[in-house]
Amino acid sequence: MSKFGSYLKTKQFRNTILLAIGSVIVVVLIAFYSLSLYTRHGEGIPVPTVTGMPIDKAFNLLKEQGFGVSIDSVYVQDQPAGMVVEQDPDAGTSVKVNRVIYLKIVKNVAPPVSLPDIMDAPYISAVATISNYGLKVGDTTYRSDIARDHVLEVRYAGQAIQPGSKLPKGSKIDLILGDGAGASEVDIPDLVNQDLDAAKFALKGSGLSLGTITYQGTITDTTNVVVVAQTPMKTDSVTKAPIGTKVNVTVAQGKKQ
């Protein structure tokens, strides 16, 4: 047997191997505990809840507990300016001292948004589109038009506005919708100075009907009377009436033929 083989069987060799293994273990343990001590492994403090606080109060609280603070702003509808609406890390998270906590607060100036094109859109669809753009529906009124519950006009602060107009986010806009009555309305004919038979013919041709006949003055010949007034009558503001509306007339004696 060689001298090297004989050496491997000696107590000295075994002691050398054990010493080497022990040295490796000691080095590993020292490195592990040194790293843990350096990084403060398992140590930390919980992040306090600052969401919903005014920024000055949240800032002071975090600074008192040894945190750094980074602030960004975002516009949130129906939230007061300067309120913390988001924090990172979340409340309760265990972190090291001096860790930077990122906060988002509500800014007080609403960003502008463009009015979407909702002209002629159904009311339900228009409301959904308006909401998606960060706007709100204010008052809703109706105007005579065949397009029932469709948008005819959009107003802001009492003024008509067009698609693409810039508005502060969160603004309320008023909608004017069609009432669906446009197709069932007809022009009011002018009956004044027409004889009664001609007036009846004009009403029938317009889709309206004769209501009450009031006689004015002395009537000696009922076959020869002339319309001197009517209700409703055509004016600058009223030009149409629903089909079937009764028109009341006042007649007076006509001139001798």
PAZAPA-4460 file (N, C-alpha, C; in steps of 0.05 Angstrom, whole numbers, plus 32768, in hexadecimal, padded with zeros to 4 digits):
% residues 257
    n_x    n_y    n_z   ca_x   ca_y   ca_z    c_x    c_y    c_z   seq   type   mol
   8011   7FE8   8000   8000   8000   8000   8012   8019   8000     1      M     A
   800A   802D   7FF1   801A   8046   7FEF   8019   8056   8008     2      S     A
   802C   8068   800A   802D   8079   8022   8014   808B   8023     3      K     A
   8009   8094   800C   7FF1   80A6   800C   7FD9   8097   8016     4      F     A
   7FD7   807E   800E   7FC0   806E   8017   7FC2   8069   8035     5      G     A
   7FD9   8065   803F   7FDD   8061   805C   7FD6   807B   806B     6      S     A
   7FDD   8092   805F   7FD7   80AC   806C   7FB9   80B1   806E     7      Y     A
   7FAA   80A8   805A   7F8D   80AC   805B   7F80   809E   8072     8      L     A
   7F8D   8089   807C   7F82   8079   8092   7F8B   8084   80AE     9      K     A
   7F9B   8098   80AD   7FA6   80A2   80C7   7F93   80B4   80D5    10      T     A
   7F96   80B7   80EF   7F86   80C9   8100   7F8B   80E6   80F8    11      K     A
   7FA3   80EC   80F0   7FAA   8107   80E9   7F9A   8110   80D1    12      Q     A
   7F96   80FE   80BD   7F86   8106   80A6   7F6A   810B   80AD    13      F     A
   7F5F   80F9   80BE   7F43   80FD   80C6   7F3F   8118   80D5    14      R     A
   7F52   811E   80E6   7F51   8138   80F4   7F52   8150   80E1    15      N     A
   7F63   814D   80CD   7F65   8162   80B9   7F4B   8167   80AA    16      T     A
   7F3E   8151   80A2   7F25   8153   8094   7F0F   8160   80A5    17      I     A
   7F0E   8156   80BE   7EFA   8161   80D1   7EFE   817F   80D5    18      L     A
   7F18   8187   80D8   7F1F   81A3   80DC   7F16   81B3   80C4    19      L     A
   7F1A   81A9   80AC   7F13   81B8   8094   7EF5   81BC   8092    20      A     A
   7EE6   81A5   8098   7EC9   81A7   8097   7EBF   81BB   80AC    21      I     A
   7ECA   81B9   80C4   7EC2   81CC   80D9   7EC8   81E9   80D2    22      G     A
   7EDF   81ED   80C5   7EE5   8209   80BC   7ED1   8214   80A8    23      S     A
   7EC9   8203   8095   7EB5   820B   8081   7E9A   8212   808F    24      V     A
   7E92   8201   80A2   7E79   8207   80B0   7E7A   8221   80BF    25      I     A
   7E91   8226   80CD   7E94   823F   80DC   7E93   8257   80CA    26      V     A
   7EA0   8255   80B3   7EA1   826B   80A0   7E84   8271   8095    27      V     A
   7E75   825C   808F   7E59   825F   8085   7E48   826C   809A    28      V     A
   7E4A   8262   80B3   7E3A   826E   80C9   7E41   828B   80CE    29      L     A
   7E5B   8292   80CD   7E63   82AD   80D1   7E58   82BF   80BB    30      I     A
   7E59   82B5   80A2   7E4F   82C5   808B   7E31   82C9   808E    31      A     A
   7E22   82B4   8096   7E05   82B5   8098   7DFC   82C9   80AD    32      F     A
   7E08   82C7   80C5   7E00   82D9   80DA   7E0A   82F6   80D5    33      Y     A
   7E20   82F9   80C8   7E2A   8314   80C1   7E17   8321   80AE    34      S     A
   7E0D   8312   8099   7DFB   831C   8086   7DE0   8323   8093    35      L     A
   7DD7   8312   80A5   7DBD   8317   80B2   7DBF   8331   80C3    36      S     A
   7DD7   8333   80D1   7DDA   834B   80E2   7DDC   8364   80D1    37      L     A
   7DE9   8362   80B9   7DEC   8379   80A8   7DD1   8382   809C    38      Y     A
   7DC1   836F   8094   7DA7   8376   8087   7D91   8378   809B    39      T     A
   7D96   8373   80B5   7D82   8374   80CA   7D6B   8361   80C2    40      R     A
   7D73   8349   80BA   7D60   8335   80B1   7D4B   8330   80C7    41      H     A
   7D31   8331   80BE   7D1B   832B   80D0   7D13   8343   80E1    42      G     A
   7D22   835A   80DF   7D1C   8371   80EF   7D0F   8386   80DD    43      E     A
   7CFE   8397   80E8   7CF0   83AC   80D9   7CDA   83B8   80E9    44      G     A
   7CCE   83CD   80DF   7CB7   83DA   80EC   7CA0   83DB   80D9    45      I     A
   7C87   83D9   80E3   7C70   83D9   80D1   7C6B   83F5   80C6    46      P     A
   7C62   83F6   80AD   7C5A   8410   80A1   7C3F   8418   80AC    47      V     A
   7C3C   8431   80B6   7C22   8439   80C0   7C0E   843F   80AA    48      P     A
   7BF5   843F   80B1   7BE0   8446   809E   7BDE   8464   809B    49      T     A
   7BE3   846E   8083   7BE1   848B   807E   7BCD   8491   8068    50      V     A
   7BC2   847C   805A   7BAE   8481   8046   7B95   848D   8053    51      T     A
   7B8B   84A2   8047   7B74   84B0   8052   7B7B   84C8   8064    52      G     A
   7B95   84CC   8069   7B9E   84E2   8079   7BA5   84FA   8068    53      M     A
   7BA4   8512   8072   7BAF   852A   8064   7BCD   8526   8062    54      P     A
   7BD9   8530   804D   7BF5   852A   8047   7C07   8535   805D    55      I     A
   7C01   854C   8069   7C13   8557   807E   7C14   8544   8096    56      D     A
   7BFD   8539   809E   7BFC   8527   80B5   7C0A   850D   80AE    57      K     A
   7C06   8502   8096   7C13   84E9   808E   7C31   84ED   808C    58      A     A
   7C3A   8503   8081   7C57   8509   807E   7C64   850A   809A    59      F     A
   7C58   8518   80AD   7C64   851A   80C7   7C65   84FF   80D5    60      N     A
   7C50   84EF   80D3   7C4F   84D5   80DF   7C65   84C2   80D5    61      L     A
   7C69   84C2   80BB   7C7D   84B1   80AF   7C99   84BA   80B7    62      L     A
   7C9E   84D4   80B7   7CB8   84DE   80BE   7CBF   84D8   80DB    63      K     A
   7CAB   84DB   80ED   7CAF   84D5   8109   7CB7   84B8   810E    64      E     A
   7CAE   84A6   80FC   7CB4   8489   80FF   7CCC   8481   80EF    65      Q     A
   7CDA   8494   80E4   7CF4   848E   80D7   7CF2   8486   80B9    66      G     A
   7CDC   848D   80AC   7CD9   8486   8090   7CDF   849E   807E    67      F     A
   7CE8   8498   8066   7CEA   84AD   8051   7CCF   84AE   8043    68      G     A
   7CC9   84C4   8036   7CAF   84C8   8029   7CB3   84D3   800C    69      V     A
   7CA6   84C7   7FF9   7CA5   84D0   7FDE   7C88   84D5   7FD6    70      S     A
   7C82   84EC   7FCB   7C66   84F4   7FC6   7C61   84F8   7FA8    71      I     A
   7C4B   84ED   7F9F   7C41   84F1   7F84   7C24   84FA   7F86    72      D     A
   7C19   8505   7F71   7BFD   850F   7F72   7BEC   8503   7F5C    73      S     A
   7BD3   8501   7F61   7BC0   84F6   7F4E   7BA5   8503   7F53    74      V     A
   7B95   8508   7F3E   7B7B   8514   7F42   7B66   84FE   7F46    75      Y     A
   7B56   8500   7F5C   7B41   84ED   7F62   7B28   84FC   7F67    76      V     A
   7B13   84F5   7F58   7AF9   8503   7F5B   7AEE   84FE   7F78    77      Q     A
   7AE1   8513   7F81   7AD3   8512   7F9B   7AE6   850D   7FB3    78      D     A
   7AFF   8513   7FB0   7B12   8510   7FC6   7B1F   852C   7FCB    79      Q     A
   7B22   8533   7FE4   7B2E   854E   7FEA   7B4C   854E   7FE2    80      P     A
   7B54   8565   7FD9   7B71   8569   7FD2   7B83   8565   7FEA    81      A     A
   7B9A   8559   7FE5   7BAE   8554   7FFB   7BA9   853B   800B    82      G     A
   7B96   852B   8003   7B90   8512   8012   7BA1   84FB   8006    83      M     A
   7BAD   84EB   8018   7BBC   84D3   800F   7BA8   84BE   8006    84      V     A
   7BAA   84B5   7FED   7B98   84A0   7FE3   7BA6   8486   7FDD    85      V     A
   7BC1   8485   7FDF   7BCF   846C   7FDA   7BEB   846D   7FE7    86      E     A
   7BF4   8457   7FF1   7C0F   8455   7FFD   7C1C   843B   7FF5    87      Q     A
   7C36   843C   7FF3   7C46   8425   7FEC   7C61   8426   7FFB    88      D     A
   7C67   8412   800C   7C59   83F9   8011   7C3F   83FD   8020    89      P     A
   7C2E   83E8   801F   7C15   83E9   802D   7C18   83EB   804B    90      D     A
   7C03   83F5   8058   7C03   83F7   8075   7C07   83DC   8082    91      A     A
   7C18   83DA   8097   7C1D   83C1   80A5   7C35   83B1   809A    92      G     A
   7C3F   83B9   8083   7C57   83AB   8078   7C6F   83B2   8089    93      T     A
   7C7F   839D   808F   7C97   83A1   80A0   7CAE   83A9   808E    94      S     A
   7CBA   83C0   8093   7CD0   83CA   8083   7CE6   83D5   8095    95      V     A
   7CFD   83DB   8089   7D13   83E6   8099   7D0E   8404   809E    96      K     A
   7D1B   840D   80B3   7D1C   842A   80B8   7D29   8438   80A1    97      V     A
   7D1F   8450   809B   7D29   8460   8084   7D1E   8458   8069    98      N     A
   7D0D   8443   8069   7D01   843B   8050   7CEF   8452   8045    99      R     A
   7CF0   8457   802B   7CE0   846C   801F   7CC3   8461   801B   100      V     A
   7CB0   8470   8025   7C93   846A   8021   7C89   847C   800B   101      I     A
   7C7D   8470   7FF6   7C73   847F   7FDF   7C55   8485   7FE3   102      Y     A
   7C4E   849E   7FE1   7C32   84A7   7FE6   7C27   84B4   7FCD   103      L     A
   7C0D   84B0   7FC8   7BFF   84BF   7FB4   7BE9   84CF   7FC1   104      K     A
   7BE9   84E9   7FBB   7BD5   84FB   7FC6   7BC4   8507   7FB1   105      I     A
   7BAC   8511   7FB9   7B99   851D   7FA6   7BA2   853A   7FA0   106      V     A
   7BA5   8540   7F86   7BAC   855B   7F7F   7B92   856B   7F7B   107      K     A
   7B94   8586   7F7E   7B7C   8596   7F7F   7B74   85A1   7F64   108      N     A
   7B83   859C   7F4F   7B7B   85A6   7F34   7B74   858E   7F23   109      V     A
   7B5B   858E   7F1A   7B51   8578   7F09   7B5E   857A   7EED   110      A     A
   7B68   8564   7EE2   7B73   8565   7EC7   7B5C   8569   7EB3   111      P     A
   7B62   8576   7E9C   7B4E   8579   7E88   7B49   855F   7E78   112      P     A
   7B30   855B   7E71   7B28   8544   7E60   7B18   854E   7E49   113      V     A
   7B18   8540   7E33   7B09   8547   7E1B   7AED   853C   7E1D   114      S     A
   7AD9   854C   7E15   7ABE   8543   7E14   7ABB   852E   7DFE   115      L     A
   7AB2   8516   7E04   7AAF   8501   7DEF   7A98   8508   7DDC   116      P     A
   7A99   84FC   7DC5   7A83   8501   7DB2   7A6B   84EF   7DB9   117      D     A
   7A57   84FB   7DC6   7A3F   84EC   7DCE   7A26   84F6   7DC0   118      I     A
   7A2A   8507   7DAC   7A13   8512   7D9D   7A04   84FB   7D8F   119      M     A
   79EA   84FC   7D92   79D8   84E8   7D87   79DA   84CC   7D94   120      D     A
   79EA   84CA   7DA9   79ED   84B0   7DB7   79D6   84AC   7DCA   121      A     A
   79CD   8493   7DCF   79B8   848D   7DE3   79C2   8496   7DFE   122      P     A
   79AF   849E   7E0F   79B5   84A9   7E29   79C7   8496   7E3A   123      Y     A
   79BF   847C   7E3B   79CF   8469   7E4B   79EB   8467   7E41   124      I     A
   79EF   8465   7E27   7A0A   8464   7E1C   7A19   847D   7E21   125      S     A
   7A0C   8494   7E1F   7A19   84AE   7E24   7A23   84B0   7E41   126      A     A
   7A13   84A7   7E54   7A1A   84A8   7E70   7A33   8497   7E75   127      V     A
   7A34   847F   7E69   7A4B   846D   7E6D   7A64   847A   7E61   128      A     A
   7A62   8486   7E4A   7A79   8493   7E3D   7A83   84AA   7E4E   129      T     A
   7A70   84BB   7E57   7A78   84D2   7E67   7A87   84C9   7E80   130      I     A
   7A7D   84B4   7E8D   7A89   84AA   7EA6   7AA6   84A0   7EA0   131      S     A
   7AAA   8493   7E89   7AC4   8489   7E82   7AD8   849F   7E7E   132      N     A
   7ACE   84B7   7E77   7AE0   84CE   7E72   7AE4   84DE   7E8C   133      Y     A
   7AD8   84D5   7EA2   7ADB   84E3   7EBB   7AC9   84FB   7EBE   134      G     A
   7AB3   84FC   7EAF   7A9F   8511   7EB1   7A86   8507   7EBE   135      L     A
   7A74   8519   7EC5   7A5B   8511   7ED2   7A43   851E   7EC3   136      K     A
   7A2C   8511   7EC5   7A13   851B   7EB9   7A06   852D   7ECD   137      V     A
   79FF   8546   7EC5   79F1   8559   7ED6   79D3   8557   7ED0   138      G     A
   79C7   856E   7EC8   79AB   856E   7EC2   79A5   8562   7EA7   139      D     A
   798D   8556   7EA5   7984   854A   7E8C   7969   8556   7E85   140      T     A
   7967   8563   7E6D   794E   856E   7E64   7947   8562   7E49   141      T     A
   792E   8567   7E40   7925   855B   7E27   791C   8571   7E13   142      Y     A
   791F   856A   7DFA   7917   857C   7DE4   7908   856B   7DCF   143      R     A
   78F5   8577   7DC3   78E5   8568   7DAF   78F7   855F   7D98   144      S     A
   78F8   8545   7D95   7909   8539   7D80   7901   851B   7D7D   145      D     A
   7902   8511   7D65   78FB   84F5   7D60   790D   84E1   7D6E   146      I     A
   7926   84E9   7D74   793A   84D7   7D80   7935   84D7   7D9E   147      A     A
   7925   84C5   7DA8   791F   84C3   7DC4   7937   84BB   7DD5   148      R     A
   793C   84CA   7DEA   7952   84C4   7DFD   796E   84C3   7DEF   149      D     A
   7971   84D2   7DD9   798B   84D5   7DCC   7995   84F1   7DD1   150      H     A
   79AF   84F4   7DD3   79BC   850E   7DDA   79BA   8520   7DC2   151      V     A
   79AD   8538   7DC6   79AB   854C   7DB2   79BF   8563   7DB6   152      L     A
   79C6   8568   7DCF   79D8   857E   7DD6   79E5   8579   7DF1   153      E     A
   79FD   8583   7DF3   7A0C   8581   7E0D   7A12   859D   7E16   154      V     A
   7A0D   85A3   7E30   7A13   85BE   7E3B   7A24   85BC   7E54   155      R     A
   7A35   85D0   7E57   7A46   85D3   7E6E   7A45   85F0   7E77   156      Y     A
   7A3E   85F3   7E91   7A3B   860F   7E9C   7A27   861F   7E8B   157      A     A
   7A13   8612   7E81   79FE   8620   7E72   7A04   8625   7E55   158      G     A
   7A1C   861D   7E4B   7A24   8622   7E30   7A25   8607   7E20   159      Q     A
   7A1C   8608   7E08   7A1E   85F0   7DF7   7A3B   85EB   7DF0   160      A     A
   7A44   85D2   7DF2   7A60   85CB   7DEC   7A61   85B4   7DD8   161      I     A
   7A77   85B2   7DCA   7A7A   859E   7DB5   7A8E   8589   7DBD   162      Q     A
   7A8D   8571   7DB0   7AA0   855C   7DB6   7ABD   8566   7DB3   163      P     A
   7ACE   855E   7DC5   7AEA   8567   7DC5   7AEF   857F   7DD7   164      G     A
   7ADA   858C   7DE1   7ADE   85A2   7DF4   7AEC   8599   7E0D   165      S     A
   7AFE   85A9   7E18   7B0D   85A2   7E30   7AFE   85AA   7E49   166      K     A
   7AFA   8597   7E5B   7AEC   859C   7E74   7AFD   8591   7E8B   167      L     A
   7AFB   859D   7EA3   7B09   8591   7EBA   7AFD   8576   7EC0   168      P     A
   7B0E   8563   7EC6   7B05   8548   7ECD   7AF2   854A   7EE5   169      K     A
   7ADC   853B   7EE4   7AC8   853C   7EF9   7AB2   8550   7EF5   170      G     A
   7AB3   855F   7EDF   7A9F   8573   7ED9   7A84   8566   7ED3   171      S     A
   7A6E   8575   7EDA   7A53   856C   7ED3   7A4A   857A   7EBA   172      K     A
   7A40   856A   7EA7   7A36   8575   7E8E   7A18   856E   7E8C   173      I     A
   7A09   8581   7E80   79EC   857E   7E7D   79E6   8573   7E62   174      D     A
   79D2   8561   7E61   79CA   8554   7E47   79AE   855D   7E3F   175      L     A
   79AB   8562   7E26   7990   8567   7E1A   798A   8550   7E08   176      I     A
   7974   8542   7E0F   796C   852A   7E01   7953   852E   7DF0   177      L     A
   794F   851D   7DDC   7936   851D   7DCD   7920   850F   7DDD   178      G     A
   7908   851A   7DDA   78F1   850E   7DE9   78E1   84FB   7DD9   179      D     A
   78E9   84F6   7DBF   78DB   84E3   7DAF   78C1   84ED   7DA3   180      G     A
   78BB   8507   7DA8   78A1   8511   7D9F   78A3   851F   7D83   181      A     A
   78BA   8521   7D79   78BD   852F   7D60   78AD   8524   7D49   182      G     A
   78AB   8509   7D48   789D   84FC   7D32   787F   84FF   7D34   183      A     A
   7875   8506   7D4C   7858   8508   7D51   784E   8524   7D53   184      S     A
   785F   8537   7D4A   7857   8553   7D4B   7855   855E   7D2E   185      E     A
   7843   8571   7D2B   783E   857D   7D11   783D   859B   7D14   186      V     A
   7841   85A9   7CFD   7840   85C6   7CFD   7823   85D0   7D04   187      D     A
   7821   85E5   7D13   7807   85F1   7D19   7800   8604   7D02   188      I     A
   77E9   85FF   7CF5   77E2   8611   7CDF   77D7   862C   7CE9   189      P     A
   77DA   8640   7CD8   77CF   865A   7CDF   77B2   865C   7CD4   190      D     A
   779F   865C   7CE6   7783   865B   7CDE   7775   8676   7CDD   191      L     A
   7782   868A   7CE8   7776   86A5   7CEA   7770   86B0   7CCE   192      V     A
   7758   86BB   7CCB   774D   86C7   7CB3   7744   86B2   7C9F   193      N     A
   7744   8699   7CA6   7739   8684   7C95   771C   867F   7C9E   194      Q     A
   770B   8678   7C8B   76F0   8671   7C93   76F0   8656   7CA1   195      D     A
   76DB   8650   7CB0   76DB   8638   7CC1   76DF   861F   7CB2   196      L     A
   76D3   861C   7C9B   76D6   8604   7C8B   76F3   8600   7C82   197      D     A
   7700   8616   7C79   771C   8614   7C71   772E   860D   7C88   198      A     A
   7727   8618   7CA0   7737   8612   7CB8   7735   85F5   7CBF   199      A     A
   771C   85EA   7CBE   7719   85CD   7CC4   7729   85BC   7CB0   200      K     A
   7729   85C4   7C97   7738   85B5   7C83   7757   85B6   7C89   201      F     A
   7760   85CE   7C91   777D   85D1   7C97   7785   85C1   7CAF   202      A     A
   7773   85C0   7CC3   7779   85B0   7CDB   777B   8592   7CD4   203      L     A
   7768   8589   7CC5   7767   856D   7CBE   7780   8565   7CAE   204      K     A
   7789   8577   7C9C   77A0   8571   7C8C   77BA   8572   7C9C   205      G     A
   77BA   8580   7CB3   77D1   8582   7CC4   77D3   856C   7CD9   206      S     A
   77BD   855C   7CDB   77BD   8547   7CF0   77B3   8551   7D0A   207      G     A
   77A8   8569   7D0B   779C   8575   7D23   777D   8573   7D21   208      L     A
   7770   857B   7D36   7752   857A   7D35   7747   8594   7D40   209      S     A
   772E   8599   7D39   7720   85B1   7D42   7715   85AC   7D5E   210      L     A
   771B   85C0   7D70   7711   85BE   7D8B   76F8   85CF   7D8F   211      G     A
   76F8   85E1   7DA2   76E1   85F1   7DA9   76DF   8609   7D95   212      T     A
   76C6   860E   7D8C   76C1   8626   7D7C   76B4   863B   7D8D   213      I     A
   76C0   8652   7D8F   76B4   8669   7D9E   76AC   867E   7D8A   214      T     A
   7693   8687   7D8D   7688   869B   7D7A   768B   86B7   7D86   215      Y     A
   7695   86C9   7D77   769A   86E4   7D80   7687   86F7   7D71   216      Q     A
   7679   8707   7D81   7667   871A   7D74   764D   870D   7D6B   217      G     A
   763E   871B   7D5C   7624   8711   7D51   7629   8700   7D39   218      T     A
   761E   86E8   7D39   7621   86D6   7D23   7605   86D2   7D17   219      I     A
   7603   86DB   7CFE   75E9   86D8   7CF0   75EA   86C1   7CDC   220      T     A
   7602   86BA   7CD4   7605   86A4   7CC0   761C   8692   7CC8   221      D     A
   7615   867B   7CD4   762A   8669   7CDE   763A   865C   7CC7   222      T     A
   7630   865D   7CAF   763F   8652   7C99   7654   8665   7C8E   223      T     A
   7654   867E   7C99   7667   8692   7C8F   7674   869F   7CA7   224      N     A
   7686   8691   7CB4   7696   869B   7CCA   76B3   8699   7CC5   225      V     A
   76C3   86AA   7CD1   76E0   86AB   7CCC   76EF   86A9   7CE7   226      V     A
   7705   869A   7CE7   7715   8696   7CFF   7724   86B0   7D05   227      V     A
   7721   86B9   7D1D   772F   86D2   7D26   7744   86CC   7D3B   228      V     A
   7744   86B4   7D47   7758   86AC   7D5B   7758   868E   7D5E   229      A     A
   776F   8683   7D67   7771   8666   7D6A   7784   8660   7D81   230      Q     A
   777F   8649   7D8D   7790   863F   7DA3   7794   8620   7DA0   231      T     A
   77AD   8616   7D9D   77C6   8626   7D9D   77CA   8633   7D82   232      P     A
   77D9   8648   7D82   77DF   8656   7D6A   77FE   8655   7D65   233      M     A
   7805   8658   7D4D   7821   8657   7D45   782F   8671   7D4D   234      K     A
   7846   866E   7D5C   7856   8685   7D65   7873   8680   7D5E   235      T     A
   7884   8693   7D66   78A1   868F   7D61   78AC   8678   7D72   236      D     A
   78A0   8674   7D8A   78AB   865F   7D9C   789C   8645   7D9A   237      S     A
   7883   8646   7D90   7873   862E   7D8E   786A   862B   7D71   238      V     A
   7874   8616   7D64   786D   8612   7D47   7860   85F7   7D42   239      T     A
   7862   85E5   7D56   7858   85CA   7D52   7846   85C1   7D68   240      K     A
   7836   85AD   7D63   7824   85A2   7D77   7821   8584   7D72   241      A     A
   781D   8574   7D86   7819   8557   7D82   7802   8551   7D70   242      P     A
   7805   853C   7D60   77EF   8533   7D4E   77D6   852E   7D5E   243      I     A
   77BF   8538   7D54   77A5   8534   7D61   779E   854B   7D74   244      G     A
   77B0   855E   7D78   77AA   8574   7D8A   7791   8583   7D81   245      T     A
   777F   858A   7D93   7767   859A   7D8D   776E   85B7   7D8C   246      K     A
   7767   85C5   7D77   776B   85E1   7D74   7751   85F0   7D78   247      V     A
   7750   8600   7D8D   7738   8610   7D92   7738   862A   7D82   248      N     A
   7721   8632   7D77   7720   8649   7D65   770A   865C   7D6F   249      V     A
   770F   8675   7D6A   76FA   868A   7D6D   76F3   8695   7D52   250      T     A
   76D9   8695   7D4C   76D0   869E   7D31   76BE   86B6   7D34   251      V     A
   76BD   86C6   7D1F   76AB   86DD   7D1D   769D   86DC   7D03   252      A     A
   7688   86EC   7D01   7678   86ED   7CE8   7689   86F6   7CD1   253      Q     A
   7689   86E6   7CBB   7697   86EE   7CA3   7689   8703   7C93   254      G     A
   7698   870E   7C80   768C   8722   7C6E   7679   8714   7C5B   255      K     A
   7665   8723   7C52   7652   8719   7C40   7660   8712   7C26   256      K     A
   7659   86FA   7C1C   7666   86F1   7C03   7657   86FC   7BEB   257      Q     A
***
